[in-house]
Amino acid sequence: MRDINKTFTVWWKTDDTLNFKAFPIVKGEPDHSAFNDAIGFADVIRKTTVLDVRIECRKRNDRDGWDIEQVWPN
């Protein structure tokens, strides 16, 4: 079953500003599509701006709120 409550978030820091861009899983698309988009975006940021880039997976958990796990780089 698809998990539409999952989001991949790319985080990077420029100067003193923490930036992020979210790639949610979209209903009707393959689950790995959002992850591939996040990796592609992170690679561009890494090549052009900063080396310290990470991707987190955030999954909605009704009991505790959000489960957060760093998935790239690992």
PQR file with spaces between the fields and no chain letter, atoms N, CA, C, O and H, PARSE charges and radii, in Angstrom:
ATOM       1  N    MET     1       0.832   -1.192    0.000 -0.4000 1.5000
ATOM       2  CA   MET     1       0.000    0.000    0.000 -0.0000 2.0000
ATOM       3  C    MET     1       0.872    1.249    0.000  0.5500 1.7000
ATOM       4  O    MET     1       1.900    1.294    0.675 -0.5500 1.4000
ATOM       5  N    ARG     2       0.476    2.225   -0.729 -0.4000 1.5000
ATOM       6  CA   ARG     2       1.213    3.477   -0.811 -0.0000 2.0000
ATOM       7  C    ARG     2       1.133    4.236    0.492  0.5500 1.7000
ATOM       8  O    ARG     2       0.135    4.183    1.210 -0.5500 1.4000
ATOM       9  H    ARG     2      -0.360    2.189   -1.278  0.4000 1.0000
ATOM      10  N    ASP     3       2.217    4.948    0.780 -0.4000 1.5000
ATOM      11  CA   ASP     3       2.247    5.764    1.989 -0.0000 2.0000
ATOM      12  C    ASP     3       2.275    7.225    1.561  0.5500 1.7000
ATOM      13  O    ASP     3       3.343    7.782    1.305 -0.5500 1.4000
ATOM      14  H    ASP     3       3.028    4.991    0.196  0.4000 1.0000
ATOM      15  N    ILE     4       1.098    7.846    1.483 -0.4000 1.5000
ATOM      16  CA   ILE     4       1.036    9.230    1.011 -0.0000 2.0000
ATOM      17  C    ILE     4       1.300   10.225    2.126  0.5500 1.7000
ATOM      18  O    ILE     4       1.239   11.434    1.902 -0.5500 1.4000
ATOM      19  H    ILE     4       0.231    7.394    1.691  0.4000 1.0000
ATOM      20  N    ASN     5       1.594    9.737    3.327 -0.4000 1.5000
ATOM      21  CA   ASN     5       1.939   10.624    4.435 -0.0000 2.0000
ATOM      22  C    ASN     5       3.445   10.723    4.615  0.5500 1.7000
ATOM      23  O    ASN     5       3.918   11.065    5.698 -0.5500 1.4000
ATOM      24  H    ASN     5       1.643    8.755    3.510  0.4000 1.0000
ATOM      25  N    LYS     6       4.198   10.429    3.569 -0.4000 1.5000
ATOM      26  CA   LYS     6       5.653   10.457    3.651 -0.0000 2.0000
ATOM      27  C    LYS     6       6.187   11.586    2.776  0.5500 1.7000
ATOM      28  O    LYS     6       5.689   11.818    1.675 -0.5500 1.4000
ATOM      29  H    LYS     6       3.814   10.152    2.689  0.4000 1.0000
ATOM      30  N    THR     7       7.204   12.283    3.275 -0.4000 1.5000
ATOM      31  CA   THR     7       7.828   13.381    2.542 -0.0000 2.0000
ATOM      32  C    THR     7       9.336   13.257    2.649  0.5500 1.7000
ATOM      33  O    THR     7       9.862   12.938    3.715 -0.5500 1.4000
ATOM      34  H    THR     7       7.608   12.095    4.170  0.4000 1.0000
ATOM      35  N    PHE     8      10.034   13.508    1.553 -0.4000 1.5000
ATOM      36  CA   PHE     8      11.488   13.595    1.567 -0.0000 2.0000
ATOM      37  C    PHE     8      11.850   15.074    1.543  0.5500 1.7000
ATOM      38  O    PHE     8      11.400   15.811    0.666 -0.5500 1.4000
ATOM      39  H    PHE     8       9.607   13.767    0.687  0.4000 1.0000
ATOM      40  N    THR     9      12.663   15.509    2.504 -0.4000 1.5000
ATOM      41  CA   THR     9      13.019   16.919    2.631 -0.0000 2.0000
ATOM      42  C    THR     9      14.522   17.083    2.477  0.5500 1.7000
ATOM      43  O    THR     9      15.299   16.417    3.161 -0.5500 1.4000
ATOM      44  H    THR     9      13.029   14.910    3.217  0.4000 1.0000
ATOM      45  N    VAL    10      14.932   17.977    1.572 -0.4000 1.5000
ATOM      46  CA   VAL    10      16.346   18.300    1.369 -0.0000 2.0000
ATOM      47  C    VAL    10      16.675   19.516    2.224  0.5500 1.7000
ATOM      48  O    VAL    10      15.988   20.535    2.145 -0.5500 1.4000
ATOM      49  H    VAL    10      14.301   18.518    1.016  0.4000 1.0000
ATOM      50  N    TRP    11      17.725   19.416    3.043 -0.4000 1.5000
ATOM      51  CA   TRP    11      18.172   20.509    3.915 -0.0000 2.0000
ATOM      52  C    TRP    11      19.576   20.923    3.519  0.5500 1.7000
ATOM      53  O    TRP    11      20.427   20.073    3.258 -0.5500 1.4000
ATOM      54  H    TRP    11      18.282   18.588    3.107  0.4000 1.0000
ATOM      55  N    TRP    12      19.828   22.246    3.472 -0.4000 1.5000
ATOM      56  CA   TRP    12      21.171   22.760    3.257 -0.0000 2.0000
ATOM      57  C    TRP    12      21.276   24.124    3.911  0.5500 1.7000
ATOM      58  O    TRP    12      20.271   24.793    4.150 -0.5500 1.4000
ATOM      59  H    TRP    12      19.137   22.937    3.684  0.4000 1.0000
ATOM      60  N    LYS    13      22.505   24.527    4.196 -0.4000 1.5000
ATOM      61  CA   LYS    13      22.725   25.790    4.894 -0.0000 2.0000
ATOM      62  C    LYS    13      23.616   26.691    4.047  0.5500 1.7000
ATOM      63  O    LYS    13      24.668   26.268    3.568 -0.5500 1.4000
ATOM      64  H    LYS    13      23.321   23.983    4.002  0.4000 1.0000
ATOM      65  N    THR    14      23.182   27.938    3.868 -0.4000 1.5000
ATOM      66  CA   THR    14      23.997   28.949    3.206 -0.0000 2.0000
ATOM      67  C    THR    14      24.153   30.116    4.165  0.5500 1.7000
ATOM      68  O    THR    14      23.166   30.647    4.675 -0.5500 1.4000
ATOM      69  H    THR    14      22.328   28.282    4.257  0.4000 1.0000
ATOM      70  N    ASP    15      25.390   30.512    4.407 -0.4000 1.5000
ATOM      71  CA   ASP    15      25.699   31.547    5.393 -0.0000 2.0000
ATOM      72  C    ASP    15      25.063   31.162    6.733  0.5500 1.7000
ATOM      73  O    ASP    15      25.423   30.132    7.302 -0.5500 1.4000
ATOM      74  H    ASP    15      26.192   30.081    3.992  0.4000 1.0000
ATOM      75  N    ASP    16      24.145   31.950    7.237 -0.4000 1.5000
ATOM      76  CA   ASP    16      23.486   31.633    8.506 -0.0000 2.0000
ATOM      77  C    ASP    16      22.030   31.221    8.311  0.5500 1.7000
ATOM      78  O    ASP    16      21.239   31.252    9.254 -0.5500 1.4000
ATOM      79  H    ASP    16      23.852   32.787    6.775  0.4000 1.0000
ATOM      80  N    THR    17      21.681   30.838    7.095 -0.4000 1.5000
ATOM      81  CA   THR    17      20.293   30.509    6.789 -0.0000 2.0000
ATOM      82  C    THR    17      20.154   29.017    6.504  0.5500 1.7000
ATOM      83  O    THR    17      20.888   28.465    5.683 -0.5500 1.4000
ATOM      84  H    THR    17      22.323   30.813    6.329  0.4000 1.0000
ATOM      85  N    LEU    18      19.216   28.372    7.180 -0.4000 1.5000
ATOM      86  CA   LEU    18      18.907   26.968    6.931 -0.0000 2.0000
ATOM      87  C    LEU    18      17.782   26.917    5.902  0.5500 1.7000
ATOM      88  O    LEU    18      16.719   27.501    6.110 -0.5500 1.4000
ATOM      89  H    LEU    18      18.621   28.820    7.847  0.4000 1.0000
ATOM      90  N    ASN    19      18.013   26.226    4.803 -0.4000 1.5000
ATOM      91  CA   ASN    19      17.046   26.141    3.708 -0.0000 2.0000
ATOM      92  C    ASN    19      16.529   24.715    3.574  0.5500 1.7000
ATOM      93  O    ASN    19      17.206   23.762    3.960 -0.5500 1.4000
ATOM      94  H    ASN    19      18.877   25.751    4.634  0.4000 1.0000
ATOM      95  N    PHE    20      15.342   24.576    3.030 -0.4000 1.5000
ATOM      96  CA   PHE    20      14.815   23.240    2.772 -0.0000 2.0000
ATOM      97  C    PHE    20      13.854   23.267    1.593  0.5500 1.7000
ATOM      98  O    PHE    20      13.274   24.299    1.257 -0.5500 1.4000
ATOM      99  H    PHE    20      14.793   25.350    2.716  0.4000 1.0000
ATOM     100  N    LYS    21      13.707   22.107    0.980 -0.4000 1.5000
ATOM     101  CA   LYS    21      12.717   21.907   -0.084 -0.0000 2.0000
ATOM     102  C    LYS    21      12.134   20.515    0.128  0.5500 1.7000
ATOM     103  O    LYS    21      12.870   19.539    0.278 -0.5500 1.4000
ATOM     104  H    LYS    21      14.178   21.269    1.253  0.4000 1.0000
ATOM     105  N    ALA    22      10.817   20.434    0.137 -0.4000 1.5000
ATOM     106  CA   ALA    22      10.134   19.169    0.395 -0.0000 2.0000
ATOM     107  C    ALA    22       9.678   18.517   -0.906  0.5500 1.7000
ATOM     108  O    ALA    22       9.266   19.195   -1.848 -0.5500 1.4000
ATOM     109  H    ALA    22      10.219   21.227    0.015  0.4000 1.0000
ATOM     110  N    PHE    23       9.760   17.196   -0.939 -0.4000 1.5000
ATOM     111  CA   PHE    23       9.308   16.393   -2.068 -0.0000 2.0000
ATOM     112  C    PHE    23       8.329   15.343   -1.540  0.5500 1.7000
ATOM     113  O    PHE    23       8.749   14.241   -1.188 -0.5500 1.4000
ATOM     114  H    PHE    23      10.095   16.646   -0.175  0.4000 1.0000
ATOM     115  N    PRO    24       7.037   15.663   -1.476 -0.5600 1.5000
ATOM     116  CA   PRO    24       6.061   14.699   -0.946  0.2800 2.0000
ATOM     117  C    PRO    24       5.761   13.595   -1.954  0.5500 1.7000
ATOM     118  O    PRO    24       5.888   13.785   -3.164 -0.5500 1.4000
ATOM     119  N    ILE    25       5.365   12.454   -1.435 -0.4000 1.5000
ATOM     120  CA   ILE    25       4.908   11.375   -2.303 -0.0000 2.0000
ATOM     121  C    ILE    25       3.525   11.770   -2.817  0.5500 1.7000
ATOM     122  O    ILE    25       2.628   12.089   -2.036 -0.5500 1.4000
ATOM     123  H    ILE    25       5.263   12.300   -0.452  0.4000 1.0000
ATOM     124  N    VAL    26       3.367   11.743   -4.131 -0.4000 1.5000
ATOM     125  CA   VAL    26       2.118   12.170   -4.767 -0.0000 2.0000
ATOM     126  C    VAL    26       1.302   10.938   -5.144  0.5500 1.7000
ATOM     127  O    VAL    26       1.827    9.978   -5.709 -0.5500 1.4000
ATOM     128  H    VAL    26       4.096   11.484   -4.765  0.4000 1.0000
ATOM     129  N    LYS    27       0.033   10.982   -4.827 -0.4000 1.5000
ATOM     130  CA   LYS    27      -0.847    9.861   -5.149 -0.0000 2.0000
ATOM     131  C    LYS    27      -0.856    9.633   -6.658  0.5500 1.7000
ATOM     132  O    LYS    27      -1.027   10.573   -7.435 -0.5500 1.4000
ATOM     133  H    LYS    27      -0.393   11.762   -4.368  0.4000 1.0000
ATOM     134  N    GLY    28      -0.671    8.387   -7.063 -0.4000 1.5000
ATOM     135  CA   GLY    28      -0.673    8.044   -8.477 -0.0000 2.0000
ATOM     136  C    GLY    28       0.713    7.933   -9.081  0.5500 1.7000
ATOM     137  O    GLY    28       0.852    7.423  -10.192 -0.5500 1.4000
ATOM     138  H    GLY    28      -0.531    7.624   -6.433  0.4000 1.0000
ATOM     139  N    GLU    29       1.746    8.395   -8.385 -0.4000 1.5000
ATOM     140  CA   GLU    29       3.122    8.274   -8.864 -0.0000 2.0000
ATOM     141  C    GLU    29       3.830    7.181   -8.071  0.5500 1.7000
ATOM     142  O    GLU    29       3.425    6.875   -6.950 -0.5500 1.4000
ATOM     143  H    GLU    29       1.633    8.809   -7.481  0.4000 1.0000
ATOM     144  N    PRO    30       4.886    6.586   -8.638 -0.5600 1.5000
ATOM     145  CA   PRO    30       5.641    5.584   -7.878  0.2800 2.0000
ATOM     146  C    PRO    30       6.259    6.212   -6.623  0.5500 1.7000
ATOM     147  O    PRO    30       6.626    7.386   -6.625 -0.5500 1.4000
ATOM     148  N    ASP    31       6.368    5.418   -5.556 -0.4000 1.5000
ATOM     149  CA   ASP    31       6.917    5.925   -4.297 -0.0000 2.0000
ATOM     150  C    ASP    31       8.340    6.452   -4.456  0.5500 1.7000
ATOM     151  O    ASP    31       8.715    7.443   -3.830 -0.5500 1.4000
ATOM     152  H    ASP    31       6.070    4.464   -5.555  0.4000 1.0000
ATOM     153  N    HIS    32       9.129    5.784   -5.296 -0.4000 1.5000
ATOM     154  CA   HIS    32      10.528    6.180   -5.437 -0.0000 2.0000
ATOM     155  C    HIS    32      10.702    7.472   -6.241  0.5500 1.7000
ATOM     156  O    HIS    32      11.795    8.039   -6.249 -0.5500 1.4000
ATOM     157  H    HIS    32       8.824    4.979   -5.805  0.4000 1.0000
ATOM     158  N    SER    33       9.671    7.941   -6.903 -0.4000 1.5000
ATOM     159  CA   SER    33       9.766    9.159   -7.713 -0.0000 2.0000
ATOM     160  C    SER    33      10.142   10.375   -6.866  0.5500 1.7000
ATOM     161  O    SER    33      11.000   11.163   -7.263 -0.5500 1.4000
ATOM     162  H    SER    33       8.783    7.481   -6.896  0.4000 1.0000
ATOM     163  N    ALA    34       9.510   10.533   -5.708 -0.4000 1.5000
ATOM     164  CA   ALA    34       9.822   11.669   -4.829 -0.0000 2.0000
ATOM     165  C    ALA    34      11.249   11.572   -4.306  0.5500 1.7000
ATOM     166  O    ALA    34      11.939   12.587   -4.201 -0.5500 1.4000
ATOM     167  H    ALA    34       8.813    9.893   -5.385  0.4000 1.0000
ATOM     168  N    PHE    35      11.699   10.367   -3.979 -0.4000 1.5000
ATOM     169  CA   PHE    35      13.063   10.179   -3.480 -0.0000 2.0000
ATOM     170  C    PHE    35      14.081   10.495   -4.576  0.5500 1.7000
ATOM     171  O    PHE    35      15.088   11.151   -4.309 -0.5500 1.4000
ATOM     172  H    PHE    35      11.138    9.543   -4.064  0.4000 1.0000
ATOM     173  N    ASN    36      13.832   10.040   -5.793 -0.4000 1.5000
ATOM     174  CA   ASN    36      14.732   10.338   -6.912 -0.0000 2.0000
ATOM     175  C    ASN    36      14.792   11.836   -7.193  0.5500 1.7000
ATOM     176  O    ASN    36      15.864   12.371   -7.475 -0.5500 1.4000
ATOM     177  H    ASN    36      13.014    9.508   -6.010  0.4000 1.0000
ATOM     178  N    ASP    37      13.650   12.518   -7.119 -0.4000 1.5000
ATOM     179  CA   ASP    37      13.627   13.970   -7.309 -0.0000 2.0000
ATOM     180  C    ASP    37      14.435   14.672   -6.223  0.5500 1.7000
ATOM     181  O    ASP    37      15.163   15.623   -6.506 -0.5500 1.4000
ATOM     182  H    ASP    37      12.778   12.084   -6.890  0.4000 1.0000
ATOM     183  N    ALA    38      14.310   14.207   -4.985 -0.4000 1.5000
ATOM     184  CA   ALA    38      15.053   14.806   -3.872 -0.0000 2.0000
ATOM     185  C    ALA    38      16.555   14.608   -4.045  0.5500 1.7000
ATOM     186  O    ALA    38      17.330   15.531   -3.792 -0.5500 1.4000
ATOM     187  H    ALA    38      13.719   13.435   -4.755  0.4000 1.0000
ATOM     188  N    ILE    39      16.977   13.425   -4.471 -0.4000 1.5000
ATOM     189  CA   ILE    39      18.404   13.166   -4.693 -0.0000 2.0000
ATOM     190  C    ILE    39      18.929   14.035   -5.829  0.5500 1.7000
ATOM     191  O    ILE    39      20.021   14.594   -5.722 -0.5500 1.4000
ATOM     192  H    ILE    39      16.348   12.676   -4.677  0.4000 1.0000
ATOM     193  N    GLY    40      18.176   14.156   -6.904 -0.4000 1.5000
ATOM     194  CA   GLY    40      18.593   15.008   -8.018 -0.0000 2.0000
ATOM     195  C    GLY    40      18.754   16.453   -7.597  0.5500 1.7000
ATOM     196  O    GLY    40      19.727   17.104   -7.976 -0.5500 1.4000
ATOM     197  H    GLY    40      17.289   13.702   -6.991  0.4000 1.0000
ATOM     198  N    PHE    41      17.817   16.962   -6.820 -0.4000 1.5000
ATOM     199  CA   PHE    41      17.896   18.335   -6.327 -0.0000 2.0000
ATOM     200  C    PHE    41      19.092   18.507   -5.395  0.5500 1.7000
ATOM     201  O    PHE    41      19.812   19.501   -5.483 -0.5500 1.4000
ATOM     202  H    PHE    41      17.026   16.433   -6.512  0.4000 1.0000
ATOM     203  N    ALA    42      19.306   17.541   -4.503 -0.4000 1.5000
ATOM     204  CA   ALA    42      20.432   17.608   -3.562 -0.0000 2.0000
ATOM     205  C    ALA    42      21.765   17.601   -4.301  0.5500 1.7000
ATOM     206  O    ALA    42      22.695   18.301   -3.902 -0.5500 1.4000
ATOM     207  H    ALA    42      18.721   16.733   -4.431  0.4000 1.0000
ATOM     208  N    ASP    43      21.869   16.821   -5.370 -0.4000 1.5000
ATOM     209  CA   ASP    43      23.101   16.796   -6.164 -0.0000 2.0000
ATOM     210  C    ASP    43      23.391   18.155   -6.787  0.5500 1.7000
ATOM     211  O    ASP    43      24.540   18.595   -6.810 -0.5500 1.4000
ATOM     212  H    ASP    43      21.114   16.252   -5.694  0.4000 1.0000
ATOM     213  N    VAL    44      22.360   18.820   -7.290 -0.4000 1.5000
ATOM     214  CA   VAL    44      22.542   20.150   -7.881 -0.0000 2.0000
ATOM     215  C    VAL    44      23.010   21.143   -6.822  0.5500 1.7000
ATOM     216  O    VAL    44      23.945   21.906   -7.064 -0.5500 1.4000
ATOM     217  H    VAL    44      21.426   18.462   -7.271  0.4000 1.0000
ATOM     218  N    ILE    45      22.373   21.142   -5.649 -0.4000 1.5000
ATOM     219  CA   ILE    45      22.774   22.041   -4.562 -0.0000 2.0000
ATOM     220  C    ILE    45      24.216   21.765   -4.163  0.5500 1.7000
ATOM     221  O    ILE    45      24.997   22.691   -3.944 -0.5500 1.4000
ATOM     222  H    ILE    45      21.614   20.522   -5.452  0.4000 1.0000
ATOM     223  N    ARG    46      24.561   20.496   -4.070 -0.4000 1.5000
ATOM     224  CA   ARG    46      25.910   20.104   -3.648 -0.0000 2.0000
ATOM     225  C    ARG    46      26.973   20.554   -4.647  0.5500 1.7000
ATOM     226  O    ARG    46      28.069   20.954   -4.253 -0.5500 1.4000
ATOM     227  H    ARG    46      23.927   19.744   -4.248  0.4000 1.0000
ATOM     228  N    LYS    47      26.654   20.491   -5.917 -0.4000 1.5000
ATOM     229  CA   LYS    47      27.623   20.864   -6.951 -0.0000 2.0000
ATOM     230  C    LYS    47      27.759   22.372   -7.096  0.5500 1.7000
ATOM     231  O    LYS    47      28.822   22.855   -7.487 -0.5500 1.4000
ATOM     232  H    LYS    47      25.764   20.166   -6.237  0.4000 1.0000
ATOM     233  N    THR    48      26.705   23.131   -6.790 -0.4000 1.5000
ATOM     234  CA   THR    48      26.736   24.568   -7.052 -0.0000 2.0000
ATOM     235  C    THR    48      26.955   25.431   -5.821  0.5500 1.7000
ATOM     236  O    THR    48      27.543   26.507   -5.933 -0.5500 1.4000
ATOM     237  H    THR    48      25.842   22.739   -6.473  0.4000 1.0000
ATOM     238  N    THR    49      26.506   24.998   -4.659 -0.4000 1.5000
ATOM     239  CA   THR    49      26.531   25.884   -3.497 -0.0000 2.0000
ATOM     240  C    THR    49      27.282   25.327   -2.315  0.5500 1.7000
ATOM     241  O    THR    49      28.334   25.849   -1.944 -0.5500 1.4000
ATOM     242  H    THR    49      26.029   24.124   -4.568  0.4000 1.0000
ATOM     243  N    VAL    50      26.771   24.295   -1.729 -0.4000 1.5000
ATOM     244  CA   VAL    50      27.261   23.812   -0.449 -0.0000 2.0000
ATOM     245  C    VAL    50      27.530   22.316   -0.503  0.5500 1.7000
ATOM     246  O    VAL    50      26.899   21.586   -1.268 -0.5500 1.4000
ATOM     247  H    VAL    50      25.917   23.871   -2.031  0.4000 1.0000
ATOM     248  N    LEU    51      28.470   21.872    0.313 -0.4000 1.5000
ATOM     249  CA   LEU    51      28.732   20.444    0.387 -0.0000 2.0000
ATOM     250  C    LEU    51      27.893   19.768    1.465  0.5500 1.7000
ATOM     251  O    LEU    51      27.663   18.560    1.403 -0.5500 1.4000
ATOM     252  H    LEU    51      28.982   22.465    0.934  0.4000 1.0000
ATOM     253  N    ASP    52      27.437   20.531    2.446 -0.4000 1.5000
ATOM     254  CA   ASP    52      26.674   19.964    3.553 -0.0000 2.0000
ATOM     255  C    ASP    52      25.184   19.953    3.213  0.5500 1.7000
ATOM     256  O    ASP    52      24.452   20.892    3.525 -0.5500 1.4000
ATOM     257  H    ASP    52      27.624   21.512    2.496  0.4000 1.0000
ATOM     258  N    VAL    53      24.758   18.876    2.573 -0.4000 1.5000
ATOM     259  CA   VAL    53      23.362   18.709    2.171 -0.0000 2.0000
ATOM     260  C    VAL    53      22.894   17.361    2.707  0.5500 1.7000
ATOM     261  O    VAL    53      23.645   16.387    2.673 -0.5500 1.4000
ATOM     262  H    VAL    53      25.353   18.113    2.320  0.4000 1.0000
ATOM     263  N    ARG    54      21.660   17.298    3.201 -0.4000 1.5000
ATOM     264  CA   ARG    54      21.133   16.014    3.668 -0.0000 2.0000
ATOM     265  C    ARG    54      19.664   15.886    3.285  0.5500 1.7000
ATOM     266  O    ARG    54      18.969   16.878    3.065 -0.5500 1.4000
ATOM     267  H    ARG    54      21.050   18.090    3.229  0.4000 1.0000
ATOM     268  N    ILE    55      19.216   14.649    3.213 -0.4000 1.5000
ATOM     269  CA   ILE    55      17.815   14.364    2.925 -0.0000 2.0000
ATOM     270  C    ILE    55      17.246   13.592    4.108  0.5500 1.7000
ATOM     271  O    ILE    55      17.819   12.605    4.568 -0.5500 1.4000
ATOM     272  H    ILE    55      19.781   13.843    3.392  0.4000 1.0000
ATOM     273  N    GLU    56      16.103   14.071    4.586 -0.4000 1.5000
ATOM     274  CA   GLU    56      15.393   13.390    5.662 -0.0000 2.0000
ATOM     275  C    GLU    56      14.080   12.839    5.128  0.5500 1.7000
ATOM     276  O    GLU    56      13.455   13.427    4.246 -0.5500 1.4000
ATOM     277  H    GLU    56      15.637   14.873    4.212  0.4000 1.0000
ATOM     278  N    CYS    57      13.681   11.720    5.671 -0.4000 1.5000
ATOM     279  CA   CYS    57      12.378   11.146    5.370 -0.0000 2.0000
ATOM     280  C    CYS    57      11.479   11.421    6.565  0.5500 1.7000
ATOM     281  O    CYS    57      11.796   11.038    7.691 -0.5500 1.4000
ATOM     282  H    CYS    57      14.189   11.243    6.388  0.4000 1.0000
ATOM     283  N    ARG    58      10.372   12.077    6.317 -0.4000 1.5000
ATOM     284  CA   ARG    58       9.400   12.365    7.380 -0.0000 2.0000
ATOM     285  C    ARG    58       8.122   11.608    7.068  0.5500 1.7000
ATOM     286  O    ARG    58       7.541   11.735    5.990 -0.5500 1.4000
ATOM     287  H    ARG    58      10.114   12.387    5.402  0.4000 1.0000
ATOM     288  N    LYS    59       7.705   10.815    8.045 -0.4000 1.5000
ATOM     289  CA   LYS    59       6.497   10.012    7.873 -0.0000 2.0000
ATOM     290  C    LYS    59       5.532   10.328    9.003  0.5500 1.7000
ATOM     291  O    LYS    59       5.910   10.308   10.174 -0.5500 1.4000
ATOM     292  H    LYS    59       8.177   10.712    8.921  0.4000 1.0000
ATOM     293  N    ARG    60       4.300   10.616    8.655 -0.4000 1.5000
ATOM     294  CA   ARG    60       3.280   10.956    9.650 -0.0000 2.0000
ATOM     295  C    ARG    60       2.936    9.715   10.473  0.5500 1.7000
ATOM     296  O    ARG    60       2.634    8.650    9.936 -0.5500 1.4000
ATOM     297  H    ARG    60       3.993   10.633    7.703  0.4000 1.0000
ATOM     298  N    ASN    61       2.992    9.890   11.789 -0.4000 1.5000
ATOM     299  CA   ASN    61       2.683    8.817   12.719 -0.0000 2.0000
ATOM     300  C    ASN    61       1.574    9.331   13.627  0.5500 1.7000
ATOM     301  O    ASN    61       1.801   10.265   14.395 -0.5500 1.4000
ATOM     302  H    ASN    61       3.237   10.755   12.225  0.4000 1.0000
ATOM     303  N    ASP    62       0.399    8.755   13.560 -0.4000 1.5000
ATOM     304  CA   ASP    62      -0.747    9.246   14.334 -0.0000 2.0000
ATOM     305  C    ASP    62      -0.516    9.198   15.838  0.5500 1.7000
ATOM     306  O    ASP    62      -1.096    9.987   16.584 -0.5500 1.4000
ATOM     307  H    ASP    62       0.215    7.996   12.936  0.4000 1.0000
ATOM     308  N    ARG    63       0.315    8.289   16.275 -0.4000 1.5000
ATOM     309  CA   ARG    63       0.548    8.137   17.707 -0.0000 2.0000
ATOM     310  C    ARG    63       1.506    9.191   18.248  0.5500 1.7000
ATOM     311  O    ARG    63       1.233    9.797   19.284 -0.5500 1.4000
ATOM     312  H    ARG    63       0.786    7.648   15.669  0.4000 1.0000
ATOM     313  N    ASP    64       2.626    9.417   17.562 -0.4000 1.5000
ATOM     314  CA   ASP    64       3.678   10.294   18.086 -0.0000 2.0000
ATOM     315  C    ASP    64       3.917   11.558   17.273  0.5500 1.7000
ATOM     316  O    ASP    64       4.783   12.352   17.639 -0.5500 1.4000
ATOM     317  H    ASP    64       2.848    8.924   16.721  0.4000 1.0000
ATOM     318  N    GLY    65       3.195   11.775   16.203 -0.4000 1.5000
ATOM     319  CA   GLY    65       3.452   12.949   15.366 -0.0000 2.0000
ATOM     320  C    GLY    65       4.207   12.556   14.114  0.5500 1.7000
ATOM     321  O    GLY    65       3.612   12.024   13.177 -0.5500 1.4000
ATOM     322  H    GLY    65       2.491   11.130   15.906  0.4000 1.0000
ATOM     323  N    TRP    66       5.526   12.813   14.078 -0.4000 1.5000
ATOM     324  CA   TRP    66       6.341   12.540   12.892 -0.0000 2.0000
ATOM     325  C    TRP    66       7.507   11.628   13.239  0.5500 1.7000
ATOM     326  O    TRP    66       8.143   11.791   14.280 -0.5500 1.4000
ATOM     327  H    TRP    66       6.010   13.245   14.839  0.4000 1.0000
ATOM     328  N    ASP    67       7.786   10.663   12.361 -0.4000 1.5000
ATOM     329  CA   ASP    67       9.007    9.861   12.432 -0.0000 2.0000
ATOM     330  C    ASP    67       9.975   10.477   11.438  0.5500 1.7000
ATOM     331  O    ASP    67       9.651   10.605   10.257 -0.5500 1.4000
ATOM     332  H    ASP    67       7.269   10.530   11.515  0.4000 1.0000
ATOM     333  N    ILE    68      11.165   10.861   11.903 -0.4000 1.5000
ATOM     334  CA   ILE    68      12.148   11.519   11.043 -0.0000 2.0000
ATOM     335  C    ILE    68      13.407   10.667   10.990  0.5500 1.7000
ATOM     336  O    ILE    68      13.921   10.232   12.021 -0.5500 1.4000
ATOM     337  H    ILE    68      11.427   10.757   12.862  0.4000 1.0000
ATOM     338  N    GLU    69      13.897   10.435    9.779 -0.4000 1.5000
ATOM     339  CA   GLU    69      15.086    9.615    9.593 -0.0000 2.0000
ATOM     340  C    GLU    69      15.931   10.220    8.477  0.5500 1.7000
ATOM     341  O    GLU    69      15.406   10.570    7.420 -0.5500 1.4000
ATOM     342  H    GLU    69      13.480   10.788    8.941  0.4000 1.0000
ATOM     343  N    GLN    70      17.245   10.346    8.709 -0.4000 1.5000
ATOM     344  CA   GLN    70      18.132   10.822    7.649 -0.0000 2.0000
ATOM     345  C    GLN    70      18.383    9.659    6.697  0.5500 1.7000
ATOM     346  O    GLN    70      18.802    8.583    7.125 -0.5500 1.4000
ATOM     347  H    GLN    70      17.672   10.062    9.568  0.4000 1.0000
ATOM     348  N    VAL    71      18.126    9.870    5.401 -0.4000 1.5000
ATOM     349  CA   VAL    71      18.252    8.791    4.427 -0.0000 2.0000
ATOM     350  C    VAL    71      19.347    9.033    3.389  0.5500 1.7000
ATOM     351  O    VAL    71      19.713    8.115    2.655 -0.5500 1.4000
ATOM     352  H    VAL    71      17.785   10.744    5.053  0.4000 1.0000
ATOM     353  N    TRP    72      19.876   10.259    3.318 -0.4000 1.5000
ATOM     354  CA   TRP    72      20.947   10.541    2.354 -0.0000 2.0000
ATOM     355  C    TRP    72      21.755   11.722    2.830  0.5500 1.7000
ATOM     356  O    TRP    72      21.123   12.675    3.288 -0.5500 1.4000
ATOM     357  H    TRP    72      19.579   11.005    3.914  0.4000 1.0000
ATOM     358  N    PRO    73      23.047   11.780    2.782 -0.5600 1.5000
ATOM     359  CA   PRO    73      23.910   10.621    2.529  0.2800 2.0000
ATOM     360  C    PRO    73      23.913    9.701    3.740  0.5500 1.7000
ATOM     361  O    PRO    73      23.717   10.150    4.869 -0.5500 1.4000
ATOM     362  N    ASN    74      24.129    8.444    3.511 -0.4000 1.5000
ATOM     363  CA   ASN    74      24.143    7.502    4.628 -0.0000 2.0000
ATOM     364  C    ASN    74      25.422    6.723    4.692  0.5500 1.7000
ATOM     365  O    ASN    74      25.592    5.886    5.578 -0.5500 1.4000
ATOM     366  H    ASN    74      24.289    8.079    2.594  0.4000 1.0000
